[in-house]
């Protein structure tokens, strides 16, 4: 079976990807200026780039 890793994630997918609930995802998106900015992909659709989430996670990693 092949795993598909789309480069663009909807907020619910992005929250699951980084291990957060959807409300926590939005809370961090509003409070943390370094968090990847969600962008509109349609009139009722918002998305986040997976590579931006990966970079953000890496920046938050503590050695």
PQR file of N, CA, C, O and H, with PARSE charges and radii, in Angstrom:
ATOM      1  N   UNK A   1       0.846  -1.178   0.000 -0.4000 1.5000
ATOM      2  CA  UNK A   1       0.000   0.000   0.000 -0.0000 2.0000
ATOM      3  C   UNK A   1       0.892   1.242   0.000  0.5500 1.7000
ATOM      4  O   UNK A   1       1.905   1.283   0.698 -0.5500 1.4000
ATOM      5  N   UNK A   2       0.519   2.235  -0.770 -0.4000 1.5000
ATOM      6  CA  UNK A   2       1.265   3.477  -0.878 -0.0000 2.0000
ATOM      7  C   UNK A   2       0.651   4.537   0.024  0.5500 1.7000
ATOM      8  O   UNK A   2      -0.567   4.712   0.048 -0.5500 1.4000
ATOM      9  H   UNK A   2      -0.304   2.201  -1.337  0.4000 1.0000
ATOM     10  N   UNK A   3       1.497   5.239   0.763 -0.4000 1.5000
ATOM     11  CA  UNK A   3       1.033   6.342   1.596 -0.0000 2.0000
ATOM     12  C   UNK A   3       1.163   7.630   0.803  0.5500 1.7000
ATOM     13  O   UNK A   3       2.214   7.911   0.227 -0.5500 1.4000
ATOM     14  H   UNK A   3       2.486   5.096   0.743  0.4000 1.0000
ATOM     15  N   UNK A   4       0.100   8.405   0.776 -0.4000 1.5000
ATOM     16  CA  UNK A   4       0.111   9.682   0.071 -0.0000 2.0000
ATOM     17  C   UNK A   4       0.303  10.788   1.099  0.5500 1.7000
ATOM     18  O   UNK A   4      -0.427  10.865   2.087 -0.5500 1.4000
ATOM     19  H   UNK A   4      -0.754   8.177   1.244  0.4000 1.0000
ATOM     20  N   UNK A   5       1.288  11.639   0.857 -0.4000 1.5000
ATOM     21  CA  UNK A   5       1.568  12.768   1.738 -0.0000 2.0000
ATOM     22  C   UNK A   5       1.363  14.057   0.963  0.5500 1.7000
ATOM     23  O   UNK A   5       2.298  14.566   0.345 -0.5500 1.4000
ATOM     24  H   UNK A   5       1.881  11.576   0.054  0.4000 1.0000
ATOM     25  N   UNK A   6       0.151  14.588   0.989 -0.4000 1.5000
ATOM     26  CA  UNK A   6      -0.098  15.809   0.222 -0.0000 2.0000
ATOM     27  C   UNK A   6       0.718  16.984   0.766  0.5500 1.7000
ATOM     28  O   UNK A   6       0.934  17.084   1.973 -0.5500 1.4000
ATOM     29  H   UNK A   6      -0.609  14.175   1.490  0.4000 1.0000
ATOM     30  N   UNK A   7       1.169  17.870  -0.121 -0.4000 1.5000
ATOM     31  CA  UNK A   7       1.959  19.020   0.334 -0.0000 2.0000
ATOM     32  C   UNK A   7       1.122  20.085   1.037  0.5500 1.7000
ATOM     33  O   UNK A   7       1.653  20.922   1.767 -0.5500 1.4000
ATOM     34  H   UNK A   7       0.994  17.789  -1.102  0.4000 1.0000
ATOM     35  N   UNK A   8      -0.195  20.048   0.810 -0.4000 1.5000
ATOM     36  CA  UNK A   8      -1.104  21.033   1.399 -0.0000 2.0000
ATOM     37  C   UNK A   8      -2.086  20.291   2.300  0.5500 1.7000
ATOM     38  O   UNK A   8      -2.686  19.296   1.893 -0.5500 1.4000
ATOM     39  H   UNK A   8      -0.627  19.368   0.217  0.4000 1.0000
ATOM     40  N   UNK A   9      -2.245  20.786   3.536 -0.4000 1.5000
ATOM     41  CA  UNK A   9      -3.132  20.146   4.503 -0.0000 2.0000
ATOM     42  C   UNK A   9      -4.237  21.096   4.930  0.5500 1.7000
ATOM     43  O   UNK A   9      -3.999  22.285   5.142 -0.5500 1.4000
ATOM     44  H   UNK A   9      -1.758  21.594   3.867  0.4000 1.0000
ATOM     45  N   UNK A  10      -5.441  20.568   5.053 -0.4000 1.5000
ATOM     46  CA  UNK A  10      -6.543  21.332   5.635 -0.0000 2.0000
ATOM     47  C   UNK A  10      -6.272  21.442   7.134  0.5500 1.7000
ATOM     48  O   UNK A  10      -5.510  20.638   7.672 -0.5500 1.4000
ATOM     49  H   UNK A  10      -5.635  19.602   4.881  0.4000 1.0000
ATOM     50  N   UNK A  11      -6.869  22.411   7.824 -0.4000 1.5000
ATOM     51  CA  UNK A  11      -6.588  22.595   9.253 -0.0000 2.0000
ATOM     52  C   UNK A  11      -6.763  21.332  10.099  0.5500 1.7000
ATOM     53  O   UNK A  11      -5.936  21.066  10.971 -0.5500 1.4000
ATOM     54  H   UNK A  11      -7.488  23.065   7.388  0.4000 1.0000
ATOM     55  N   UNK A  12      -7.807  20.560   9.866 -0.4000 1.5000
ATOM     56  CA  UNK A  12      -7.994  19.342  10.660 -0.0000 2.0000
ATOM     57  C   UNK A  12      -6.877  18.337  10.396  0.5500 1.7000
ATOM     58  O   UNK A  12      -6.425  17.659  11.318 -0.5500 1.4000
ATOM     59  H   UNK A  12      -8.479  20.776   9.158  0.4000 1.0000
ATOM     60  N   UNK A  13      -6.428  18.235   9.142 -0.4000 1.5000
ATOM     61  CA  UNK A  13      -5.315  17.347   8.810 -0.0000 2.0000
ATOM     62  C   UNK A  13      -4.018  17.861   9.430  0.5500 1.7000
ATOM     63  O   UNK A  13      -3.224  17.085   9.963 -0.5500 1.4000
ATOM     64  H   UNK A  13      -6.795  18.786   8.393  0.4000 1.0000
ATOM     65  N   UNK A  14      -3.811  19.171   9.354 -0.4000 1.5000
ATOM     66  CA  UNK A  14      -2.599  19.779   9.901 -0.0000 2.0000
ATOM     67  C   UNK A  14      -2.546  19.588  11.414  0.5500 1.7000
ATOM     68  O   UNK A  14      -1.489  19.280  11.966 -0.5500 1.4000
ATOM     69  H   UNK A  14      -4.455  19.801   8.920  0.4000 1.0000
ATOM     70  N   UNK A  15      -3.674  19.769  12.079 -0.4000 1.5000
ATOM     71  CA  UNK A  15      -3.722  19.580  13.531 -0.0000 2.0000
ATOM     72  C   UNK A  15      -3.357  18.143  13.887  0.5500 1.7000
ATOM     73  O   UNK A  15      -2.555  17.912  14.791 -0.5500 1.4000
ATOM     74  H   UNK A  15      -4.532  20.019  11.630  0.4000 1.0000
ATOM     75  N   UNK A  16      -3.938  17.184  13.185 -0.4000 1.5000
ATOM     76  CA  UNK A  16      -3.625  15.774  13.439 -0.0000 2.0000
ATOM     77  C   UNK A  16      -2.159  15.485  13.132  0.5500 1.7000
ATOM     78  O   UNK A  16      -1.513  14.724  13.853 -0.5500 1.4000
ATOM     79  H   UNK A  16      -4.590  17.372  12.451  0.4000 1.0000
ATOM     80  N   UNK A  17      -1.640  16.078  12.083 -0.4000 1.5000
ATOM     81  CA  UNK A  17      -0.251  15.861  11.663 -0.0000 2.0000
ATOM     82  C   UNK A  17       0.740  16.278  12.748  0.5500 1.7000
ATOM     83  O   UNK A  17       1.758  15.616  12.949 -0.5500 1.4000
ATOM     84  H   UNK A  17      -2.165  16.696  11.498  0.4000 1.0000
ATOM     85  N   UNK A  18       0.443  17.374  13.447 -0.4000 1.5000
ATOM     86  CA  UNK A  18       1.362  17.839  14.492 -0.0000 2.0000
ATOM     87  C   UNK A  18       0.904  17.441  15.899  0.5500 1.7000
ATOM     88  O   UNK A  18       1.498  17.862  16.891 -0.5500 1.4000
ATOM     89  H   UNK A  18      -0.384  17.911  13.284  0.4000 1.0000
ATOM     90  N   UNK A  19      -0.147  16.634  15.980 -0.4000 1.5000
ATOM     91  CA  UNK A  19      -0.568  16.079  17.257 -0.0000 2.0000
ATOM     92  C   UNK A  19      -1.357  17.009  18.147  0.5500 1.7000
ATOM     93  O   UNK A  19      -1.262  16.935  19.372 -0.5500 1.4000
ATOM     94  H   UNK A  19      -0.630  16.292  15.174  0.4000 1.0000
ATOM     95  N   UNK A  20      -2.141  17.890  17.534 -0.4000 1.5000
ATOM     96  CA  UNK A  20      -2.965  18.831  18.292 -0.0000 2.0000
ATOM     97  C   UNK A  20      -4.435  18.632  17.981  0.5500 1.7000
ATOM     98  O   UNK A  20      -4.793  18.059  16.952 -0.5500 1.4000
ATOM     99  H   UNK A  20      -2.218  17.949  16.539  0.4000 1.0000
ATOM    100  N   UNK A  21      -5.285  19.113  18.881 -0.4000 1.5000
ATOM    101  CA  UNK A  21      -6.705  19.187  18.566 -0.0000 2.0000
ATOM    102  C   UNK A  21      -6.904  20.375  17.628  0.5500 1.7000
ATOM    103  O   UNK A  21      -6.041  21.249  17.543 -0.5500 1.4000
ATOM    104  H   UNK A  21      -4.994  19.579  19.717  0.4000 1.0000
ATOM    105  N   UNK A  22      -8.019  20.413  16.936 -0.4000 1.5000
ATOM    106  CA  UNK A  22      -8.287  21.524  16.031 -0.0000 2.0000
ATOM    107  C   UNK A  22      -8.376  22.859  16.774  0.5500 1.7000
ATOM    108  O   UNK A  22      -7.827  23.848  16.288 -0.5500 1.4000
ATOM    109  H   UNK A  22      -8.720  19.703  17.005  0.4000 1.0000
ATOM    110  N   UNK A  23      -9.049  22.934  17.942 -0.4000 1.5000
ATOM    111  CA  UNK A  23      -9.048  24.207  18.675 -0.0000 2.0000
ATOM    112  C   UNK A  23      -7.637  24.654  19.088  0.5500 1.7000
ATOM    113  O   UNK A  23      -7.330  25.845  19.050 -0.5500 1.4000
ATOM    114  H   UNK A  23      -9.495  22.131  18.337  0.4000 1.0000
ATOM    115  N   UNK A  24      -6.787  23.706  19.479 -0.4000 1.5000
ATOM    116  CA  UNK A  24      -5.405  24.062  19.839 -0.0000 2.0000
ATOM    117  C   UNK A  24      -4.633  24.559  18.626  0.5500 1.7000
ATOM    118  O   UNK A  24      -3.836  25.491  18.732 -0.5500 1.4000
ATOM    119  H   UNK A  24      -7.037  22.738  19.509  0.4000 1.0000
ATOM    120  N   UNK A  25      -4.865  23.940  17.481 -0.4000 1.5000
ATOM    121  CA  UNK A  25      -4.232  24.386  16.237 -0.0000 2.0000
ATOM    122  C   UNK A  25      -4.554  25.858  15.990  0.5500 1.7000
ATOM    123  O   UNK A  25      -3.653  26.658  15.738 -0.5500 1.4000
ATOM    124  H   UNK A  25      -5.512  23.183  17.395  0.4000 1.0000
ATOM    125  N   UNK A  26      -5.848  26.219  16.063 -0.4000 1.5000
ATOM    126  CA  UNK A  26      -6.249  27.605  15.802 -0.0000 2.0000
ATOM    127  C   UNK A  26      -5.738  28.549  16.886  0.5500 1.7000
ATOM    128  O   UNK A  26      -5.384  29.691  16.591 -0.5500 1.4000
ATOM    129  H   UNK A  26      -6.580  25.569  16.268  0.4000 1.0000
ATOM    130  N   UNK A  27      -5.696  28.090  18.129 -0.4000 1.5000
ATOM    131  CA  UNK A  27      -5.180  28.921  19.221 -0.0000 2.0000
ATOM    132  C   UNK A  27      -3.708  29.270  18.967  0.5500 1.7000
ATOM    133  O   UNK A  27      -3.308  30.426  19.108 -0.5500 1.4000
ATOM    134  H   UNK A  27      -5.984  27.163  18.368  0.4000 1.0000
ATOM    135  N   UNK A  28      -2.915  28.279  18.598 -0.4000 1.5000
ATOM    136  CA  UNK A  28      -1.498  28.524  18.316 -0.0000 2.0000
ATOM    137  C   UNK A  28      -1.343  29.384  17.069  0.5500 1.7000
ATOM    138  O   UNK A  28      -0.489  30.271  17.031 -0.5500 1.4000
ATOM    139  H   UNK A  28      -3.240  27.340  18.484  0.4000 1.0000
ATOM    140  N   UNK A  29      -2.157  29.132  16.052 -0.4000 1.5000
ATOM    141  CA  UNK A  29      -2.082  29.922  14.814 -0.0000 2.0000
ATOM    142  C   UNK A  29      -2.313  31.406  15.092  0.5500 1.7000
ATOM    143  O   UNK A  29      -1.698  32.262  14.456 -0.5500 1.4000
ATOM    144  H   UNK A  29      -2.851  28.413  16.083  0.4000 1.0000
ATOM    145  N   UNK A  30      -3.194  31.711  16.037 -0.4000 1.5000
ATOM    146  CA  UNK A  30      -3.484  33.113  16.362 -0.0000 2.0000
ATOM    147  C   UNK A  30      -2.452  33.715  17.311  0.5500 1.7000
ATOM    148  O   UNK A  30      -2.167  34.910  17.236 -0.5500 1.4000
ATOM    149  H   UNK A  30      -3.694  31.016  16.554  0.4000 1.0000
ATOM    150  N   UNK A  31      -1.889  32.899  18.204 -0.4000 1.5000
ATOM    151  CA  UNK A  31      -1.022  33.429  19.257 -0.0000 2.0000
ATOM    152  C   UNK A  31       0.468  33.433  18.916  0.5500 1.7000
ATOM    153  O   UNK A  31       1.214  34.268  19.426 -0.5500 1.4000
ATOM    154  H   UNK A  31      -2.121  31.928  18.265  0.4000 1.0000
ATOM    155  N   UNK A  32       0.903  32.518  18.066 -0.4000 1.5000
ATOM    156  CA  UNK A  32       2.339  32.365  17.791 -0.0000 2.0000
ATOM    157  C   UNK A  32       2.677  32.936  16.415  0.5500 1.7000
ATOM    158  O   UNK A  32       2.302  32.349  15.400 -0.5500 1.4000
ATOM    159  H   UNK A  32       0.297  31.839  17.652  0.4000 1.0000
ATOM    160  N   UNK A  33       3.376  34.069  16.364 -0.4000 1.5000
ATOM    161  CA  UNK A  33       3.696  34.677  15.069 -0.0000 2.0000
ATOM    162  C   UNK A  33       4.618  33.823  14.201  0.5500 1.7000
ATOM    163  O   UNK A  33       4.699  34.040  12.992 -0.5500 1.4000
ATOM    164  H   UNK A  33       3.681  34.546  17.188  0.4000 1.0000
ATOM    165  N   UNK A  34       5.314  32.856  14.801 -0.4000 1.5000
ATOM    166  CA  UNK A  34       6.192  31.996  14.005 -0.0000 2.0000
ATOM    167  C   UNK A  34       5.455  30.796  13.403  0.5500 1.7000
ATOM    168  O   UNK A  34       6.015  30.061  12.590 -0.5500 1.4000
ATOM    169  H   UNK A  34       5.249  32.680  15.783  0.4000 1.0000
ATOM    170  N   UNK A  35       4.194  30.603  13.808 -0.4000 1.5000
ATOM    171  CA  UNK A  35       3.406  29.478  13.292 -0.0000 2.0000
ATOM    172  C   UNK A  35       3.052  29.728  11.829  0.5500 1.7000
ATOM    173  O   UNK A  35       2.744  30.861  11.459 -0.5500 1.4000
ATOM    174  H   UNK A  35       3.738  31.200  14.469  0.4000 1.0000
ATOM    175  N   UNK A  36       3.090  28.687  10.988 -0.4000 1.5000
ATOM    176  CA  UNK A  36       2.749  28.872   9.568 -0.0000 2.0000
ATOM    177  C   UNK A  36       1.342  29.454   9.395  0.5500 1.7000
ATOM    178  O   UNK A  36       0.381  28.982  10.002 -0.5500 1.4000
ATOM    179  H   UNK A  36       3.340  27.767  11.289  0.4000 1.0000
ATOM    180  N   UNK A  37       1.245  30.471   8.567 -0.4000 1.5000
ATOM    181  CA  UNK A  37      -0.031  31.131   8.329 -0.0000 2.0000
ATOM    182  C   UNK A  37      -0.927  30.281   7.438  0.5500 1.7000
ATOM    183  O   UNK A  37      -0.539  29.938   6.321 -0.5500 1.4000
ATOM    184  H   UNK A  37       2.026  30.854   8.073  0.4000 1.0000
ATOM    185  N   UNK A  38      -2.115  29.937   7.912 -0.4000 1.5000
ATOM    186  CA  UNK A  38      -3.081  29.282   7.032 -0.0000 2.0000
ATOM    187  C   UNK A  38      -3.475  30.253   5.913  0.5500 1.7000
ATOM    188  O   UNK A  38      -3.527  31.464   6.126 -0.5500 1.4000
ATOM    189  H   UNK A  38      -2.431  30.215   8.819  0.4000 1.0000
ATOM    190  N   UNK A  39      -3.746  29.722   4.738 -0.4000 1.5000
ATOM    191  CA  UNK A  39      -4.115  30.561   3.601 -0.0000 2.0000
ATOM    192  C   UNK A  39      -5.368  30.006   2.938  0.5500 1.7000
ATOM    193  O   UNK A  39      -5.676  28.819   3.052 -0.5500 1.4000
ATOM    194  H   UNK A  39      -3.703  28.739   4.564  0.4000 1.0000
ATOM    195  N   UNK A  40      -6.080  30.877   2.248 -0.4000 1.5000
ATOM    196  CA  UNK A  40      -7.318  30.501   1.572 -0.0000 2.0000
ATOM    197  C   UNK A  40      -6.994  29.792   0.262  0.5500 1.7000
ATOM    198  O   UNK A  40      -6.164  30.261  -0.515 -0.5500 1.4000
ATOM    199  H   UNK A  40      -5.830  31.841   2.155  0.4000 1.0000
ATOM    200  N   UNK A  41      -7.651  28.663   0.022 -0.4000 1.5000
ATOM    201  CA  UNK A  41      -7.526  27.956  -1.248 -0.0000 2.0000
ATOM    202  C   UNK A  41      -8.853  27.956  -1.999  0.5500 1.7000
ATOM    203  O   UNK A  41      -8.966  27.381  -3.082 -0.5500 1.4000
ATOM    204  H   UNK A  41      -8.326  28.281   0.654  0.4000 1.0000
ATOM    205  N   UNK A  42      -9.833  28.592  -1.426 -0.4000 1.5000
ATOM    206  CA  UNK A  42     -11.155  28.717  -2.024 -0.0000 2.0000
ATOM    207  C   UNK A  42     -12.002  29.577  -1.115  0.5500 1.7000
ATOM    208  O   UNK A  42     -11.539  29.999  -0.056 -0.5500 1.4000
ATOM    209  H   UNK A  42      -9.742  29.058  -0.546  0.4000 1.0000
ATOM    210  N   UNK A  43     -13.232  29.844  -1.506 -0.4000 1.5000
ATOM    211  CA  UNK A  43     -14.068  30.727  -0.689 -0.0000 2.0000
ATOM    212  C   UNK A  43     -14.342  30.187   0.720  0.5500 1.7000
ATOM    213  O   UNK A  43     -14.527  30.963   1.657 -0.5500 1.4000
ATOM    214  H   UNK A  43     -13.609  29.501  -2.366  0.4000 1.0000
ATOM    215  N   UNK A  44     -14.368  28.865   0.865 -0.4000 1.5000
ATOM    216  CA  UNK A  44     -14.640  28.266   2.175 -0.0000 2.0000
ATOM    217  C   UNK A  44     -13.571  27.271   2.596  0.5500 1.7000
ATOM    218  O   UNK A  44     -13.817  26.418   3.449 -0.5500 1.4000
ATOM    219  H   UNK A  44     -14.217  28.235   0.104  0.4000 1.0000
ATOM    220  N   UNK A  45     -12.396  27.373   2.010 -0.4000 1.5000
ATOM    221  CA  UNK A  45     -11.338  26.402   2.282 -0.0000 2.0000
ATOM    222  C   UNK A  45     -10.051  27.096   2.708  0.5500 1.7000
ATOM    223  O   UNK A  45      -9.629  28.089   2.114 -0.5500 1.4000
ATOM    224  H   UNK A  45     -12.197  28.065   1.316  0.4000 1.0000
ATOM    225  N   UNK A  46      -9.442  26.549   3.749 -0.4000 1.5000
ATOM    226  CA  UNK A  46      -8.180  27.053   4.273 -0.0000 2.0000
ATOM    227  C   UNK A  46      -7.193  25.897   4.294  0.5500 1.7000
ATOM    228  O   UNK A  46      -7.580  24.742   4.473 -0.5500 1.4000
ATOM    229  H   UNK A  46      -9.785  25.742   4.231  0.4000 1.0000
ATOM    230  N   UNK A  47      -5.912  26.213   4.108 -0.4000 1.5000
ATOM    231  CA  UNK A  47      -4.891  25.167   4.096 -0.0000 2.0000
ATOM    232  C   UNK A  47      -3.585  25.687   4.676  0.5500 1.7000
ATOM    233  O   UNK A  47      -3.398  26.889   4.868 -0.5500 1.4000
ATOM    234  H   UNK A  47      -5.598  27.151   3.962  0.4000 1.0000
ATOM    235  N   UNK A  48      -2.691  24.750   4.947 -0.4000 1.5000
ATOM    236  CA  UNK A  48      -1.349  25.048   5.445 -0.0000 2.0000
ATOM    237  C   UNK A  48      -0.387  24.154   4.666  0.5500 1.7000
ATOM    238  O   UNK A  48      -0.713  23.011   4.346 -0.5500 1.4000
ATOM    239  H   UNK A  48      -2.843  23.774   4.791  0.4000 1.0000
ATOM    240  N   UNK A  49       0.788  24.676   4.366 -0.4000 1.5000
ATOM    241  CA  UNK A  49       1.795  23.881   3.671 -0.0000 2.0000
ATOM    242  C   UNK A  49       2.467  22.924   4.661  0.5500 1.7000
ATOM    243  O   UNK A  49       2.897  23.336   5.738 -0.5500 1.4000
ATOM    244  H   UNK A  49       1.053  25.604   4.626  0.4000 1.0000
ATOM    245  N   UNK A  50       2.551  21.660   4.289 -0.4000 1.5000
ATOM    246  CA  UNK A  50       3.180  20.651   5.144 -0.0000 2.0000
ATOM    247  C   UNK A  50       4.639  21.025   5.444  0.5500 1.7000
ATOM    248  O   UNK A  50       5.092  20.877   6.579 -0.5500 1.4000
ATOM    249  H   UNK A  50       2.201  21.325   3.414  0.4000 1.0000
ATOM    250  N   UNK A  51       5.367  21.502   4.445 -0.4000 1.5000
ATOM    251  CA  UNK A  51       6.787  21.843   4.659 -0.0000 2.0000
ATOM    252  C   UNK A  51       6.933  22.979   5.673  0.5500 1.7000
ATOM    253  O   UNK A  51       7.910  23.022   6.421 -0.5500 1.4000
ATOM    254  H   UNK A  51       4.999  21.622   3.523  0.4000 1.0000
ATOM    255  N   UNK A  52       5.953  23.909   5.700 -0.4000 1.5000
ATOM    256  CA  UNK A  52       5.996  24.992   6.684 -0.0000 2.0000
ATOM    257  C   UNK A  52       5.756  24.458   8.096  0.5500 1.7000
ATOM    258  O   UNK A  52       6.379  24.915   9.054 -0.5500 1.4000
ATOM    259  H   UNK A  52       5.160  23.875   5.093  0.4000 1.0000
ATOM    260  N   UNK A  53       4.848  23.485   8.216 -0.4000 1.5000
ATOM    261  CA  UNK A  53       4.619  22.860   9.524 -0.0000 2.0000
ATOM    262  C   UNK A  53       5.867  22.112   9.982  0.5500 1.7000
ATOM    263  O   UNK A  53       6.239  22.177  11.154 -0.5500 1.4000
ATOM    264  H   UNK A  53       4.342  23.113   7.438  0.4000 1.0000
ATOM    265  N   UNK A  54       6.514  21.399   9.055 -0.4000 1.5000
ATOM    266  CA  UNK A  54       7.739  20.676   9.400 -0.0000 2.0000
ATOM    267  C   UNK A  54       8.820  21.640   9.883  0.5500 1.7000
ATOM    268  O   UNK A  54       9.500  21.368  10.873 -0.5500 1.4000
ATOM    269  H   UNK A  54       6.211  21.346   8.103  0.4000 1.0000
ATOM    270  N   UNK A  55       8.977  22.761   9.188 -0.4000 1.5000
ATOM    271  CA  UNK A  55       9.983  23.758   9.578 -0.0000 2.0000
ATOM    272  C   UNK A  55       9.647  24.348  10.945  0.5500 1.7000
ATOM    273  O   UNK A  55      10.542  24.557  11.764 -0.5500 1.4000
ATOM    274  H   UNK A  55       8.424  22.982   8.385  0.4000 1.0000
ATOM    275  N   UNK A  56       8.370  24.618  11.198 -0.4000 1.5000
ATOM    276  CA  UNK A  56       7.953  25.168  12.486 -0.0000 2.0000
ATOM    277  C   UNK A  56       8.243  24.171  13.609  0.5500 1.7000
ATOM    278  O   UNK A  56       8.768  24.541  14.659 -0.5500 1.4000
ATOM    279  H   UNK A  56       7.643  24.449  10.532  0.4000 1.0000
ATOM    280  N   UNK A  57       7.896  22.901  13.376 -0.4000 1.5000
ATOM    281  CA  UNK A  57       8.168  21.877  14.381 -0.0000 2.0000
ATOM    282  C   UNK A  57       9.662  21.777  14.670  0.5500 1.7000
ATOM    283  O   UNK A  57      10.068  21.667  15.827 -0.5500 1.4000
ATOM    284  H   UNK A  57       7.469  22.600  12.523  0.4000 1.0000
ATOM    285  N   UNK A  58      10.470  21.816  13.633 -0.4000 1.5000
ATOM    286  CA  UNK A  58      11.923  21.736  13.807 -0.0000 2.0000
ATOM    287  C   UNK A  58      12.434  22.926  14.622  0.5500 1.7000
ATOM    288  O   UNK A  58      13.339  22.775  15.442 -0.5500 1.4000
ATOM    289  H   UNK A  58      10.141  21.905  12.693  0.4000 1.0000
ATOM    290  N   UNK A  59      11.855  24.107  14.397 -0.4000 1.5000
ATOM    291  CA  UNK A  59      12.293  25.298  15.133 -0.0000 2.0000
ATOM    292  C   UNK A  59      11.904  25.227  16.613  0.5500 1.7000
ATOM    293  O   UNK A  59      12.535  25.872  17.451 -0.5500 1.4000
ATOM    294  H   UNK A  59      11.120  24.230  13.730  0.4000 1.0000
ATOM    295  N   UNK A  60      10.878  24.454  16.933 -0.4000 1.5000
ATOM    296  CA  UNK A  60      10.418  24.319  18.321 -0.0000 2.0000
ATOM    297  C   UNK A  60      11.109  23.175  19.055  0.5500 1.7000
ATOM    298  O   UNK A  60      10.963  23.030  20.269 -0.5500 1.4000
ATOM    299  H   UNK A  60      10.366  23.931  16.253  0.4000 1.0000
ATOM    300  N   UNK A  61      11.856  22.371  18.320 -0.4000 1.5000
ATOM    301  CA  UNK A  61      12.523  21.213  18.907 -0.0000 2.0000
ATOM    302  C   UNK A  61      13.606  21.652  19.888  0.5500 1.7000
ATOM    303  O   UNK A  61      14.405  22.542  19.599 -0.5500 1.4000
ATOM    304  H   UNK A  61      11.974  22.489  17.334  0.4000 1.0000
ATOM    305  N   UNK A  62      13.614  21.012  21.047 -0.4000 1.5000
ATOM    306  CA  UNK A  62      14.607  21.315  22.079 -0.0000 2.0000
ATOM    307  C   UNK A  62      15.625  20.184  22.085  0.5500 1.7000
ATOM    308  O   UNK A  62      15.261  19.009  22.133 -0.5500 1.4000
ATOM    309  H   UNK A  62      12.965  20.289  21.282  0.4000 1.0000
ATOM    310  N   UNK A  63      16.893  20.544  22.038 -0.4000 1.5000
ATOM    311  CA  UNK A  63      17.961  19.523  21.995 -0.0000 2.0000
ATOM    312  C   UNK A  63      18.100  18.809  23.314  0.5500 1.7000
ATOM    313  O   UNK A  63      18.946  17.926  23.452 -0.5500 1.4000
ATOM    314  H   UNK A  63      17.188  21.499  21.999  0.4000 1.0000
TER
END
